[in-house]
Amino acid sequence: MHRYRSILLSFLILILVKLIFMFPDFSSLENKAQDRFFRRRGVRSISEEVVIIGIDDASFSALNISWPFPREYHAKLIENLRLAGARLVVFDIEFTENSRPEADALLADTAAYSDNVIFAGKVLKGSGMGMSDQLVTPIREINEYSIPWGIVNMGGDTDNVIRKYTLYELHDGVPYYSIGVAALANVDSFKVGWSSNIIRDKASLLIGERKIPTISQNRALINYYGPDATFPTVSYASVLDDETVDMPGYMGIELNEYYDLLDSGIFQDKIVLVGATVDELHDKFPTPFGGEWTSGVEIHANFIEMALSGHYLSQINPWIFFILEIFILLLVWAIFSRMKPQYSAIILVIFVVLQYALAYQIFVRMELLLPVVETSLLLVLIYLASLVCHYMDTMKEKRFIRQAFQQYMAPELVNELLKHPDSLSYGGSMQEITVLFSDIRSFTTYSENHNPEETVNTLKEYLTEMVRIIIDNQGILDKFVGDEIMALFGTPLPLPNHALSACRAALKMRDKMTALQNAWAEAGLEGFEIGIGINTGNAVVGNLGSEQIFDYTAIGDMINLGARLESINKEYDTAKHIIISEYTLAQVKDQVEVRYLDEVKVKGKNKAVKIYELISLKEVVQN
């Protein structure tokens, strides 16, 4: 039953957590926890195949013009980069509206001549009911040359952090790819119809031999290389020919220094991305690295660098992780259910730390993202569930013990047993105990001579007083067998001198019996006599009943001997009708007064046992 409970609870907790993390607030917590992986890993080395030309504050100061820059400038930039040996020039600048016709024509002509330029467009998402998406393409002059272009859509998570790269957007069922994908498709050979060679499926985007793992079909996780300004960046103005653009110089850089920049090889065979890095153009976004926001052009650079190196970032398959979580929950449940709550709490903290450390190592070494907040919450909930179940099981066990023993032993003994339930052995175990048997002499004859009501009332009074004395002396009532009483001393909890407790109980039973006989005589009622037998030894003690009925009792030869001692009382002339064995006497010889009676044999045993009449406790014991 407990096995099924653990499976059911683990499954329900897992489903609950999965539902919780469908809400944006919780998924955002998971994202933020995983963001720490990037910051902890720090800046990674890059291949330097990607260079950024940034439209920065220095460019505005040097050119002394406002945005947007004249398109002649961009045309000159393309020409200079061609002369500098750039492999590919990718604009993260949208030329979607016409300016002066001659400027638009110059830009398009220069790009077509260079045969290595990629321009930018966008898919504008409809923001209201009935609003359809709008495709914004580069100007007509660029499209007439069939110059490649890609979209620059940036899609953040619910907290606006850019963790995924938009590979393409569908418009009227047609995929329009990002400038990063366009760059990868044209980096090896610049060609018309490049997009037709890209293969899309549910799990990846295939660009030539590069297979980019996707998430949500059209996006890929970005394996960031660092925060803002990680990639080598050259100021836009420093790449322009100051003579052509009528510049007096760029921040002190004269014409020969400008040529040094182009001749340095910084652009040779590189993918050059051109975009805004200045805050005023509002093209910056938060990334997992935090701190200063990263420019959109550098986010494109991170994606391209990732694809060129093949170091893609992936998320673990949700179904594989689901199965793994079930296994973890069952394992943790098995551990928690076998430990005390205070130790389980320590183990819980260790597990949470270990799973985070393991997830981080997998991120660094395998470039695979595993949920950490979700897993931590699962561990906490399974701990709380085990705590509740442990409490319920403890309460159930205590109710069971109290119900089973409160009628048969002293309340303080029951309370002690509740503190140490492990003392109650399920099944049986060998224990040293003392057994006491008490029986009414000739009770059959007594019951025949009295009406049932009188017999029952007298028997009830007798048994009540006898059981009270047994309980008061830390014994337990094992059972009634008709008018016979069987009591055990020294179980289920150890008793320092169970033999002495049994002897003391027997003497008090005898005294109470005398008082009862006197009271019955005064009431005109006939009394009866009892005999008591006591033996000490090893017996099998425990729950020796069935699965349906609990029966805490003891069995063994020493029990049979105790019953035999009680029955032979009538064969000896004893004052108090109490007979103990030599085994009991061995434990109480300095504390009781006895008289030797005889040696008797028990059925099935060859060795005779010495028996003694119990007379009284010695004065030192009584005091």
N, C-alpha and C positions, 0 to 999 in steps of 0.2 A: 504493500500500500504506500509506504514512504517513497519507494522508487518511482511510482507513478505520480506521486505528489510533486517530487522534485522535477520530473519531466514537464508536468503541466505548468507548474509555477515558472520554470525557466522559459517555457514557450510564451506564456502570457506576458511576462516581463519584457521579453524581446519584442513582441508585437507592440506593446505599449511604448517602448522607447522608439521604435521605428515610426510610430504615429506621431510621437512628440517632435521628432526631428524633421517632420514634414512642415512644421511651422517655421517661418523665416527667422524668428528670434533665436531658436535653438540651432538651426543650420548655420546662422551667422556665428554663434559661439564655436561651433566646430571649425568653421573657416578661420576664425581668429586664432584658435589653438594651433592649427596647421601653419598659419602665417609665421608663428614663432620658429618653425623649422627653418624657414628661409633665413631669418635673422641670425639664428644660432649657427647655421652653416656658413654664413658670411658670403663675401664676394668670391666668385669663382673666376678662374682664368678664362679668357676668351681667345678665339683664334685670330682676331684682328682682320678677319675677312670682311667685316662690316664696319663702315665709317659713317659717322653722322655729320652732316653740315647743318649747324643750328642757326636759326634766325633768332639771335640773342640781343641782349641790350647793347652790346658792342657794335653790332651791325646797324642798329638804328642810329647810334651815335655817329658812326663813321659815314653812313650814307646820308644821314640828315633828312630822311623822308619818312612819311607815314605809311602805314599798311593800308592796302596791299601794295607791294612793290610793283613797279612797272614790269611788264612781261619781257621787255628787252633785257632786263637784268637776269631773269631766269634763263632766257635764251643764251646769254653770254656765259652764265654758269654752266649750262650744258656743254657749250663749246669748249670751255676751259677744262672741264672734267674729261671730255673726249681727248683733248691734247695731253692731259695728265695720265691717260691710260685706264680710266675707270672702266670696270667690267660692266657695271649696270648702275643706272641712275634712277632712283625711285623717289617720286615726289609724294610727300604726305601733305601736299597743298592742293586744294581743289581749284581747278580752272574750269568752273562750270558756268560762269557768266562771261559774256563778251566784254572786252574792253575796246580799245581802238583797233580797227581792222588790221592795220599794218603791224601792230604789236602782236595780235593773235596769230597772224600769218607767220611772222618771224619765229615765234615760239614753236609753232607746229612744224615749220620747215626745218628748223635747227634740230628738233627732236627726231624728225624722220631721217635727216641726214646722219645723225649720230648712230641711229639704229640700236640704241641701248637704253632707251628711256621708258619708264612706266609712270603713267599719270594716275590721278585719284578721282573717284566718284563716290557716290553714297546712295544707300537705300533708306529713304525717310519712312519711318514706320507711322502708320495711321494712328492718331492719338485719341480718337473718339469713335462712337458708334457709327458705322457706315463709312468711316474714313478708310480709304484704301492706301496701301503703300505707294510711295512715289520714288521712281528711279531718277537719280540726278547724275547725268553723264558729263564727261568733259565736253568742251565747246566743239562745235561742228568742224572747225579746221583740224582739230586733233583727230576726230573720228574719221575724217575723209582719208587720212593716211593709214587708217587701221592700226594706229599706235596702241599697244597694250595699255589697259588701265584696270585698276582694281578699286574696290570699295575700302573706305577707311572707318567703317562702323566700329565703335567701341561699346561693348556691352558689359557693364559691371554687375556684381552680385547685389543682393538686397541691401548691403551696406555700402554699395557703390565702388567697392574695391575691384580692380581689374585683375582677375585670376585666370580668366579664360580668354582665348583669342578667337575672334569670329573669323572662321575660314571662308564662309560664303553666306549670302542671303538669297532666298528664293523670291523672285518677282515674276508673277504670271507663270510660275512653274519653271522658270529658267534660273539656273544658279549664276550669281555674280560673285566672283571670288575676290578676296581681299588683296591688297597690294603685296602683302607678305607671300601669299600663295602665288600671285602673278610673278613675283621676283624669283621664287623657287622654280617656277615652270619655265622661266626664260633665262635663268642664270647660266645654263650650259649652252643653249643655242637660242638666240632670239628669233622667234618665228611667229608668223600669222597663224591663227587658229589654235593657239597654245592651249586654250581652255578645253578643247574637245578631247585632249589626251589625258585629262584628269579623271580618275575613277573614284566615285563616291559609293560608300556603303554605310551600314549602320555603325560600324566600329572603327572605321578609318577613312582617311583620304589619301589616295595613292597618286603621287606626283612623280612620274618617272619611276625611279627606284626608291624614292623616299615614301615610306608609309607612315603617315602621321596618325596616331591614335586619337580618336575623337570622343567627345562627351556631349550628349544631347545632339548628336548627329553633325551639327554644323560648327561646333566649337572644340578647341583643344586647350588643355591646361598649359599654362606658360611656365616653363622651368626657368625662372628668373635667374640672371647671373649676378645681379646686384641692385642696389638702389639707383636713384637718379645719378646721371653722369658717370656711369660705369663704362660705357663704350667711348672710344676715342671720338672727340667732337671738335670740329673745326668751325670757326665763325664764318657765317655766310659771306660777309663783306670781304673777308681776307682771300676768298677764292676769285673774286672779280678782278678784271683788269682795270686798274684805276684810270688809265688813259682813256679807255673806251667809254667808261661811264662818267667821265669828267670828274674824277675824284682827285683831290689834292694829295691824297695818301691815306692809308688806313692805319690810324692810331700809331703814326710814326713809321709804318712799314713803307719803304720806298719801292720803286718799280723792280729793282734787281732782287730785293728781298721777296717780292711777290713771286718772281720766277723761281726762287729757291724753294718756295712752298710747293709749287707744282712739280718741280724737278726732284723733290725729295723722295718720291715714290710712295707717299702716304695714300694716294688714290690708285696706284697701279694695281690692276686686276682686282679691285675691291668693289663690293656692293656698297654704293653710296646712297644713303637715305637723306633726303632734304626735308626739313620740317621745323616747326616753331618750337623753341625751347624757352622763350621769354614768357613770363607769367601773364603779361597783359593780353596775349592772344588766346588765353583760356584753353589751351590744348594740353593740360596736365591732369593726371589722374592718380588716385591713391593705388598703391600696390602692396603686396604682402610685406615688403621691406619697411613700410611705414615711413616716418620722417617726411622730408620734402617730397612732394608729389613728383611723379615721373612724367616726362613729356610723352605725348602720343607717339612721336617718331622713334623714341627709344624703346617703347613697348613693341613696336613693329620690329625693331632691331633685335630684341630679345627672342622673339619668335623665330626670326630668320636664322639667328645664330644657333638656336636649339635644333632647328631642322637640319642645318648644315652639319652639325656635330652628331646628330642622331641620338642625343641625350634627352629623349622625351620624358615627360612626366605623366604618369597614369594613376588612375584610381583602381583599387582592388575590385575585382568582379563582385557585385553586391550579393550574388547567390553563393559564391564561394565564402564570402565573409559571413553570410547568414549562417551557413553550416558551421563555420569556425566559431562563431559566437555561441551557438547551441552547445558545442563541445566544451567551450570555455566555461559556460554557465554551469553545466552539469559537473564539471571537474571542480569548480570553485564551490558549488553547493556541497559536493561530497566532502570537501575539506572543512568548510564552515560548520557543517552539521555534526562533525566529529570533534569539534573544538569548543572550548568555553568562549563565550562572547567576547571577553576582554582580549583573549589571544586572537580571535577572529578579526577584531578591529585592527590589531597590529598587522596581521597578514593582509588585510584589505589595503592599508596604506602602502605596503610593500608592493602589492599587485598593481595598484594604480601607477606608482612610480615606474615599475618595471615595464608595464605596457606602453607608457609614454616613451621611455628610453628605447624600447624595442621598435616602436613606430618611427622614432627619429632615425635610428640606424638603418631601417629599411628604406626610409626616404633618402638618406644620403647614399647608401650603397646600391640600392635597386631602383631608385627614382620612382618609388611607388608610395602613394598616399593612403594611409590607413586612418580610419576614424579614431580619435583619442578621447574626445569629450563623451561621445556616445558609449564607448567602451567603459570609460570611468563611471558613467551613470549606471550602466548595466551592473558593474561590480558593486556599486553602492546599493542598488536596489536588491540585488541577490543577497547581499549581506543583511539588509533590513528584513527581507523575507525570511532568511534563515533565523534571524533574531526573533521574529514574531513566532515562527514555527517552534523554535527552541522554547520560547516562553509558554506557548500553548501545550507543547509536549510535557514540559515540566509541571504545569498546572494539572494536566490530565494525570500524570504519574502521581502527583501528590494527592489528588482526589482519590485515585485508585488505592493508594497506600492507606490514606485515612479511612476510607470506607472499609477496606479489608481488615484493618487492625484496631480501629478505635473501640470496637466492642470487646477486644480480647487482650488489650494491654493498657498500661498506664498512659495517660495523656502526655506526660513528659517524655515517655519512651517513644510515643508516636511522633512527637515534635522532633525528637532527636533523629528518628528514622527519616523524617522528611528532609532534614538537613543533609543526610548521608544516604540517599536512596540506593546507592551502589551497594550498600550493605545487604540489601534484599536480593538474594540470588535467584534468578529465574532458572528453573530446572532444579538441580540439586547439587549440594556441595558437602563434603565431609567436614563436620564441626564437632567440637567437644561441647556437650551440653549436659544438663541435668533434667531428667523427666520425673514428674510427679503424677501418680495415679491415685485417685480417691474414689471409693465405691461404697454404696449403702449396703449394709448386711441384710440379707433376706428381704429385699425390697419387693419382690414378687408377692411374698406372703403378706407384707404390709399393705400393698395396693389391693389385694383381694379382700382384706378385712376393713377397708375404708371406702367410702363412696368416692367417685372420680373427682368431684370438686374439691373435697378435703385433701385428697392425695396430690392434686395439682397445686393447690395453694401451699401446702407444706413443702413440696419439692421445689417450688419456685422460691420460697423464702430461703431454703437451704442453699440452693445453687447460687442465688444472688449474693449471699454472704460469703460463700466459698470463693466465687470468682473475684469479688472485691478484694479479698485478702491476697489472692494470687497476683492480681494487678498491682496492688499496693506494694508488693514485694518484688516488683520488676519482672514478674513472670508473664507469660502469654497463655491465654486459653487456647489450646490446640483444638479440642472438640469435646462435645458431649456424646457419649455412647449410652443411650438410655439414661440411667442414673449415675453413670460413671463419668468422672472428670479426668481429662488428660491435659496436663500443663507442662510447658517447656520453659526452662531458665537458661539464659546465655545466648539467645537468638531472638530476633534476627540481628540484634546488635550485641557485641561482646559485653559480658558482665564480669567484672573482676573476680568475684567468687560466687558463681552461679549455684554451687552445691550448698553453700551457706544460706543463700537466699531461699532455696527450696526447703531447707530444713526449718528456717524461721517461719516460712509460710505454712508448713505442715503443723508446727506447734500452735500457731495462731488459729489455724483451721480447727485444730483439736479443742482449743479453748472456746472458740465461738460455738463449736458443736455442743459443748457442755452447757453453755449459756442458752442455746436454743432448746436443748432437752429440758432444762429447768423451766423455761418459759412455756413450753408446750404442756408440761406437767401441771403448772399452775392454771393453765387454761382448760385442763381436763382432756388434753389431747395426748394421744399415744405418740411417743417418739421412736427414733430408730438409731442404730449405731453405724459408724463408718470405719473403714480401714484404709490406711494410706501406705503406699510403697514408693520409695525414692531410689533412683539409680543414676550414676554418672558415667559418661563414656562418649565414644565417638559414634555419631549417627549421620546418615544422609539427610540433610535438612534443606528445604526449599519448596518451591511451587511444584508439588508432585501431583497436581490435579491434571485436568485436560485443558485444551485450548479454550473451551467454553466456560469452564468452572475453575476458579482459583481455589487452591487448597494448600495453604502453607502448613506443612506438617513435617514429621521426622519418622524415619523408618530404620530398622536395624536390630541387631541382637540386643543391644543395650535397652531398647524400647521394650522388647519382649520380656527382658529380665525385670524391668520396672513394673510391668503389669503382673508378672508372676509374684513379686514381693507383696503387692497389694492383695492378691488373692489368698496368700498363705497366712495372712494375719489371723484368720480364725483358727489356725492350727497351733498358735502359740498364745500363752497367757502374757499379754503385754498390757501395761497400764494405759497407754494412750493410743494403742493400736497403730503405731507408726514403725515401719521396718525400713531400714536403709541398708544398702550393700556396702561391702568392703571398699568399693571404688569411690563411693560418696564419702565414706568415713576418712579415706586417705587424704581428702582435701579439707576436711573440717575437724580432724581429730583433736586439735588444740582449742576448739571453739564450742564443742558440744559434749554433753554427758550421754553415754550409751551403755547398753548392756549386751554382751555377746549372747546370741541365741543359738546358732546352728550353722551347718554348712548344707547348702542345697544345690541340686543340679537342675539346670534348665534343659528343657527338651532340645535334643540335637547337640548338646555340649557334654563333653566327658569330664571336664574339670569342675569341681564343686566350688561354690561361691559362699564366702562367709557373710552371714547376715547379722544385723544388730538392731536392737530396739532403741529408738531415739527417745530419750527421756526429757532432756531440756538443753537450753543453751547455757554455757558457763556464764557466771556473773559478769565477767569482763566484757563479754560479747553483748549481754543484755543492756549493759550500761552504755 
